[in-house]
Amino acid sequence: MNIAKRVKKLRNFMKERGVEAIIVSKLVNLRYFSGFTGDDSLLFVTAEREFLLTDFRYVEQAKQETVFEIVEQKNGLWQQAAELVGKFGCRSLGFEGRDISFDIFNTFRKLLPQMGDNAFCSISLESLREIKDEDEIYCLKKAAAISDQAFRDVLQFLRPGISEIAVAAHMETFMRKHGSERPAFTTIVASGKRGSLPHGIASEKLLVEGEFVTMDYGAVYRGYHSDITRTVVLGRASEKQRELYDTVLEAQLLGVKHLRVGVSGQAVDGVVRDFLTEKGYGDNFGHGLGHSVGLEIHEEPRLSPKSKTERLEEGMVITVEPGVYLPGWGGLRIEDTVLLETQGGVPLTQADKNLIEIG
């Protein structure tokens, strides 16, 4: 984990925003820049020094995980942060405005009466995590491999009469046994008519022969998330199921093919959306095509009609997940986590995408 390179990137950002120091409060950003995996902590970074503010519970852990100077707070994190701001005579300060509450900021602001309102700058650090480094890509590949294994395993477990919740529990237990820290998010298992629910989390519904079963799930390895969706059929697929599956699979492969350095998030989404519209399913694909993954399950950049990303770059890791949802009938989705390399998109998730009929 190249912490020095990440901190340098943070300091360059500080110069661009014109702030002398910055407080990092969002836990995933705190972990990204320092390597520390605990909570109830803050980072305070100036042009020359970097501090981790924490309490007694995490001092020993912090010494093992980070090279930052450790400050054990006794009277509150934000009180300690204010003391450091005063000690260094900071005239401008960046903070993660979307992470802290209005009340916390107001309390902190009152601790620094010497600083005017214009001295505080609300910033967002998420853009600094968009391009993944080698360590991050390694962790994302490991998370993807665990989720691939879980899919191969669950194929032996699926059968009529078991509940969607049982399927989710089986997959989550398998992933934990094979190295996942926790589920990447609440596991989605949607079968039959529930397949028209894009985020239909596992329910008590029993699996029925002849129905689609959509499973959207992921693993977490060293904090990094995988995201994969596969849809199978219990028993023999009907003609309509085959037609719909082939359409979504073609759309998904098309999305991966058009994921290239230099194109915009809107452009990739548009290619797939236009294809599904031509097939008569444009109105049944109502969500974005994909999103980045990393220390969070949903990160920037995104692939959608509203994407603000004008240029995708090498090292970004993005999902490609088209779906078709037919209320009262069902639906399906197929998704891969894809690494953007110079030559194009390379799926990290490798589980079989051909239509699988179970039983």
N, C-alpha and C positions, 0 to 999 in steps of 0.2 A: 504494500500500500504506500504509494508515493505521497505522503502527507506534505512534504516540502513543496512539491509542485502544485498541489491543490491550494496551499496557503498563498503561494505566489500568485496564483490565479485570483484569489480573493483580494489580495492587495492591489492588483491591477484594476480590479473592479472598484475598489475604494477610491483609487485615483480618478477613474472615469466619472464617479459620482461626486467627487469633491468632498469626501468626508475623511477626517483625520483618524477616526476609529469606528469600529463596528461591533455591535452586540448580536451574536447568533443565538437564537432561542429555540428555533424549530429543531426537534430532536434528530431528524434525518440529516439536516444540514450540519448540525453539531457533530454527528458521527462522521459525515463525509469529510469535514475539514480537520477533525482532530483524531479520529479513530476510536474515540470513547463511545461505549455502547450503553452507558447508564442513562438515567433520566434525572429530572429535577436539577438541571445544571445549565450554565450559560457559558458561551465563549466571549471573551473580550480581546479584540485584535487591534493593534495599532500598526503604524508603519514599520515598527522594528521588533515588537514583542507580541506574544500571544499567550493568553491565560485561559485556564479552565476553572470556572467557579463552581464548586460543588459542596456537599456537606459530608459529615463524618462517614456516612454509610458507603460512600463511593471513593474515598481518598485512596485506599489501597488498590482498588480496581483501576482507578485513573492512573496511578503510577505504573501499572502494568501495561496499559493500553495506549497512552499518549505521551508525546514529548513536550506537550504544552506545560507551561508553568502552572502549578496547581495551587489554587487559593481555597482554603477551607472556610466557608462562610459560617458565621455564628449568629447573625442577626437578620438573615434573609438574603436571598439571591440578589434582588434588585437593589437593596441597600448596599451590598458589597460592590455591585456593578457601579453604582453612583459614586462610591468612594474611589474606585479606580479611575473613573472619568475625571473626577476632581484632581486626583493625584497627578495625572498626566496632563492636566490643563487643556483638555480637548475643547476646541471651539466649534466643532461640528461632529455629529454622531449619527451613524446609520443604524437602523434597527428593523426587524422584520415585522412591519406593521400589520400584515395579515395573520401573524401568528399570535400576537399578544392582544389581550383584551383592552378595551377603552379604559377600564378602571385601573388595570396594571400600569398602563402608560401614564395616566394622570398622576398616580401615586409616585411613579418614578420621576416624572417631570418636576414634581414639587421638591424632590430631593436635590435638584440642580437649579436653584433659583438664579445662579450666575449665568445660565445659558438662556438666550432668547429663543422664541418660538422657531425662528428660522435656522437654528442650530441643529434641529432634529430632522432627519431625512428617512422616510419610510422606503425600504428597499425590498426587492425580491431576489433571492439567490438561486432560484430553481434553474435558471438558464445556464448556470455554471456546471450543472450536473447533466446536461443534455447529451454531451459526447462522453462516452464511457472509455475509461482507460483499461489497460491490460488486466489489472486485478479485478476490476468490475466485470469485464467480459468473462473472465474465468468463473466468477461466482454465478453469473447469469447462465452460463453453459451448464454448470453443476445443477442449478435449480431446474433447468429445462430437462436435463437427463433424468432427474428424480420423477418429474411429472410424466415423462415418457414411460418410465418403468411402471408407474401407477396405472397408466392406461392399459398396458399389456396385461397387467395383473387383474384388473377389474373385468376384463373380457371373460375370465374364467368364473367370475362371481355373478355376473348378470343373469337373471332368469325371471320368468313370470312369477308374480306372487310376493316378491320382496319389495320393500318400500324404498322410495327415493332417499329418505333419510338414511336407511341402511347402506345404500350405495355410497352416499357421501361419507359416512363414518368409515366404511371399508377403505376408501381411497385415502382419506386423511390419516388413518392409522398406518396404512402402508407407507405413505410418504414420511411420516414421523420415524418409522422404523428404519427408513433408508436415508436419513440424513436431513430431513426438512425440520426447521425450527418450529414451524406452525403452518397452517394453511395460509396461502397468500391473501385470501379473502374468504368470505362465506361461500362455501361450495354450492354451485348451481347444478341441480339435477332436475330436468324438466322433461317429463314423458307425456306421450299422447297429446291431448288438447292443450296441456300446460306448456307445450313446446312453443306456443305463440307468445309466451312471456319471456322477453329477452333476458331478464334477471329473475327468473323463477327459481328461487332458492329451494333446496330439497324439502319436500313435504311428506306427509304420511301416505300420499297416494301410492298404490301398489302398481308395479310394472305389469303390463298386459302384453301378451303376444300380439304381434302385428303393428306395434307402435314404435315410433322414433323415441330414442332416449338421448337427450343432449346433456353433456357433462362439461361444465366450464369450471376450471379449478387451477390451482397452482401451488408450487412449493416455494419455500424461502430458504436460501442457503447463505449464511453469513450476512443476513440482512437483505439480500437481493432476491427479487421476486420473478417467478416465471408465470406465464399466463397462456393457457391452452384450452381449446374447446374441440371436442370430438362428438359426433352424433352417430349412433348405430341403430340398427333395427333388430327388435326381438322377433325372430322367425324370418319368413320370406318377405321381402319388400314388395309392395304393390307397384304398379306402373307409375302412379302419381308420385309415390315416394322416390322411385328411381329418377324420374324426370326432375323433381325438385332438388334432390341431392346432387345430381350431375350439374345442375345450374349453379348451385351455391359453390360447389367445388371448383368449377370453371372460373367463377368470379373471384374466389380466393387465390387461385393460381395466377390469375390476371393481376391481382393486386400486388402479389409478391414480385411478379415480373416487372412491374412498373415502379417498384420501389428503388429509386436510383439517386445517386449523389447529384445535387443540383436542381431537382424538381421540387415543387411546392407540396405542402400537405394537402391543399385543396385539389391539386391536379391528380394525385394518386387516388384520392377518394372519388373524384369525378369520373375517372375511367371505369371504376367498378360500379358506381351508381348508374352511369349511362348504360352499361351492359345489362344490369338487372332491370332497368326501365325498358330496354328493348325486348327483354324476355317477358315483360308484363308484370314484373314484381317490384317496380320502383317504389310504389306506395307501401310496400310491405317490408322495406328496409329503412327504418326510421332513425337509426343511430349512426354515429361516425364509424368510419372504417377501422380506425385503430388509434392507439395511444402508446406513448413510450412507457417502459417499465424500468425499474432500478431499485433504489431503496424504498420507493413507494410503488404501489401497484398501478397507479395512474399518474403519469408524469407528462411533461411536454417533451418533444412536440407531439401534436395530434394529427391524425388524418381525418379530416371532416370538411364539410362545406364552409365551416366557420374558422378553419385553421388559420392561424396568423403566421405560420412558418413558411417563409418564402423560399427557403433553400434547405433541403435535407443534406446532412453531412455524414461523411464516413465516421463510424463509431457510434452512431445512434442505434438504439435497439427499440423496435416498434412492433406492435402487434398488427396483424392483418386479419380481420374477423368479420367478414360479411355474413349476413343471415337473412332468412326470409321467414316472416311470421304471419300466419293466417288464422285470425281469430275464429274460434269454434272448430278448427281442424287441427292445428298444431304448427310446427315449424322446425327449423334447424339452424345451426350456426357451425362454421368451421373456422378455427383460429390457430395461428402460429405466432410465436415470438420470433422476430426476424432481426438479424444483425445486418446493418448496412455497411457493406464493404465497397472498395473501389469499383469492382466489377458488377455490383448490384446487391440485392437482398439475399441473405443466406439464412434459412430457417434454423433456429437453434432447437426448436421442438421438432422431433423426427418421427413421432408416432404415426402409424399408418393412417392415411387420409382416404383410402379407397373405401367404398361402401362395404361395411361389415354386417353380415346377417348372422345373428346368434341363434343357434339351435337348429 
